[in-house]
Each structure stands twice: as structure tokens, then as C-alpha cells.
Amino acid sequence: MVAAFSWPGRADAAGFSSQQFGGEHGNVVETNPTALYYNPGALGFSEKTNLGLYGTLALHSLTWTHPQAADDYPDPAGAQGADTGKATQFNVFGGPTLAASTHLTKDLVIGAGLFAPFYGGSRWNKNPGFVGSTTYPQAADGVQRWFAIDGKVEVLYFSAGAAYRLGPVSFGASGNFISSNVSLSQARNIGGEGKPNIDEEGRADLNVHGYEGSFAAGVLVEAVPEQLYLGVSYQAQPGLGALALGGDLTITPPGQPPTDYKVVLHQSLPDVVRAGARFRPLGLPWEFRLFGDFTRWSVMTNQCISEQAGNCSIEANGAAASGPGDATVLGNIRRDWRNTWGLRMGASRWLVPAVEIFAGAGYETAAVPGATMAPDIPDADNVLLAIGGRVALNEHLFVTVSYTHIQYLNRNVSTTASTLATSPSGVPNVYPTVEENGGGLYTQWIGLFTGNLEVTF
């Protein structure tokens, strides 16, 4: 068999989360319909009935420059540059968020919405040195092709919840029905060795999906009447723990017909704690915001694929466990991610009562350590800058537009620091835990254009 999967692309935050719907007005202390995801307790301070359409268009630029590593399989004569050098991508993706809330009584509010907190897509550019090659045509898919050629991840939340306000305090909770889809195409050494041997290069195509549930809960406190609001919320893990996504894996050896397998992808996504404050001085046309989050990415220890449902257990040396209930493991990628935190601040100024301009800035830590850094999910500490405006077209209709730029710090991982091919003890991994060297220079940025349309009645 062959170890044949990883994760496509990036979105716009640590790991591969993309929690930016609503822009500057999507956070733990806002009372618009996005509160159903960020903090259901905040809905208790909303007024009337609110409908919201929130759209995001993301531009993602990424490069990976990989030098020859000591544990790389050497390129044969005539194929120099097939597995070393620079890989690039520039992708455009996005989608809408829909949400609504309404009062059943003065203090009881219900809401429903569709959110995409984890999403992204990627397609790497061709390696021009091998486009049109008849000897090594597959090398045209890029230096990074052993990790990913193209792919997509889509995790959709269908949410419903309620909040109840008791004077200056509002409590809320929501439930989520989650649909997850992952697709990936990548090059693999069909011999199972794991190193990018171009003479044994084949293709692997993964398509899996699953349905899970989760919940969120939160509270918003009016600490100073009409001025200071404090919020905190908790968003549980999708599936409340380990996930198992079922689907198909197609393996195509060089010069041979493809073989299809029914497989299960095993992994865990994080839970998130958020907290923040919103202050609007009486008599002044200003508002100030400070909020942050802690995301428990340490639950992403590995991504494991098996032929059927069961325990995808891995020994310390990368071998598959063979105890009762253990599944037949086809491949495993060690992640060993770290918990992350992010902090943002922002301010709004009303030029006139119907026109608001705002700006924000933030900083976020990386989930991926250097040891397991790879071009399928590159990550780094990043800084964020945002600017935009909101206009009330009339007393019922509001339009918001904004741009957010996320700049990742350049990250140069030495080929000796990348330990994807070795176990934590420093010895080479054994099958089915096999992976190429992810060392090299990573650069990336993401630009987000956000548009919100809200109706209140």
C-alpha cells in the first residue's frame, strides 16, 4: 500500500481555520447574527429581527523554496530541479455566510445560520522546467507535488441557538450540525518508501466526507450601562473529539490502471475559547474593541488513513498498532501541532450617525512547529491589518465593506530541522508513517475582501 494523503492549502488563520466572517464586526462582543457562532450569549442584546448576509473573497499567495536535503532521494540525470527549487501558488476562493436572529419575547432571542469556520482551496502552479517533458511529465506538477497538487477542505456549520437576557447579563447556547468534505491530489512513491523517487512516481486522489455535531455557549455582560460590554464564549470541537471521515482513495501506479479503496480519514479539530471587550464612551462618536482567542490545535497530533473504521493507532516509531479494534492503516502523517492564541484590537468612528469607518490590527501565533512544517499546511506567526466602513442606507438596511490583510512572517525551516521522515526519538519512521522533507523557505500572505448586508426590522 501507499501513504497517500495530507491537507490542501490554507485558509486565513492558524492551522487551517478561516473564522473571519463578519470582518471587524464578527467577534465575541458583537450582537449581530454572527454572534450565533462567535458568542451565542451576545444575541440577548440584539434588537428586533436581524438578517445578515456576509460574503468573503480571499486571495492567497504562497511560495515554498526547497533545497536538497540529506534524506531526499536524489534526482536522476535529466531530472534535476524536479524535487528542489521554488513552488508557487496564487488562489482565489471564498463564499457566503447566512444568519438571522429574532425575539420571541423581550428577553428571549433565537437564531439560525450557516457558517464555514474551516475552509480553503489550493492549486499549485506548474514547474515550467518540466512542462511538455516526455521523460518526466509528472514533474510539471511542481516541487511540492509530493505533499499536494491541488485540494479543497470545506467544513460547514448549520447552527441554531438561543439567548436569554437577565438584566445586564445574557446567556446563550447553540447546536451545530456539521458537514465536512476533504479532497486532495498528490504525487506518491508507489513503492511505499515515502521519499520523492521520481522513477516510482504515481498519483493518489483522496475524497472523504462526514457529518458531525458540536455546540457553543457564551455570555455577554453589560458591565457599564450602554458603554462597556464584556464577553466570553466556548466553541466545542467538531464531533466533540476524534473525527472519522469516510470516502475513496484512488491509487494510480506509473503505467498501470488505478485502484480504488474505501477509506476512513482520522483526525481531530480544535475547540476555541474567546473573550473580549467593547467600549463606547457616552457622548463621543467612538467605539473601541479588544478581543482574542485560544485555539487548542494540540489535538491535531496526526492524520491517519485506514481501509475501514477502527482505531488508527500508531506506535512511537511510526508503525501501525495491531491490537484489538485497530484498523488496517494505509498511511499516517505526524502533525504534533501547538495551541495558538490571537489578539486583536479595533476602533470605530461615526462621521455622521449613518456612516461608520473602522480599523483593526492583530497578531496570531502559528500552530505548526518547524519539525512538521510542510507545504500542504504552511503556517507562521502573522500580523493583521483591517480597514472598512459601514453605511446605514435607511433605518432597516446596512451595508459594510472592508479589506483585511494578513501577512505571515517568512519562515525558513532548515532541512535538518524538518523531522517528517523521522520519529520524535530521531530514528527513521517506518511504514505507514512516511513523509518527505519539508525544509525550506516559506512566504505567504492573504487578502480578504468582506461585504456584509444586514436588514433589521
Buried (B, 14 or more C-beta within 10 A) or exposed (E): BBBBBBBBBBBBBBBBBBBBBBBBBBBBBBBBBBBBBBBBBBBBBBEEBBBBBBBBBBBBBBBBBBEBBEBBBEBEEEBEEBBBBBBBBEBEBBBEBBBBBBBEEEEBBBBBBBBBBBBBBBBBBBBEBBEEBEEBEBBBBBBBBBBBBBBBBBBBBEBBBBBBBEEEBBBBBBBBEBBBBBBBBBBBBBBBBBBBBBEBBBBBBBBBBBEBEBBBBBBBBBEBEEEBBBBBBBBBBBBEEBBBBEBBBBBBBEEEEEEEBEBBBBBBBBBBBBBBBBBBEEEEEEBBBBBBBBBBBBBBEBBBBBBEEBBBBBEEBBBBBEEEEBBBBBBBBBBBBBBBEBBBBBBBBBEEEEEBBBBBBBBBBBBBBBBBBBBBBBBBEBEBEBBBBBBBEEEEEBEBBBBBBBBBEEBEBEBEBBBBBBBEEEEEBBBBBBBBBBBBBBBBBBBBBBBBBBBBE
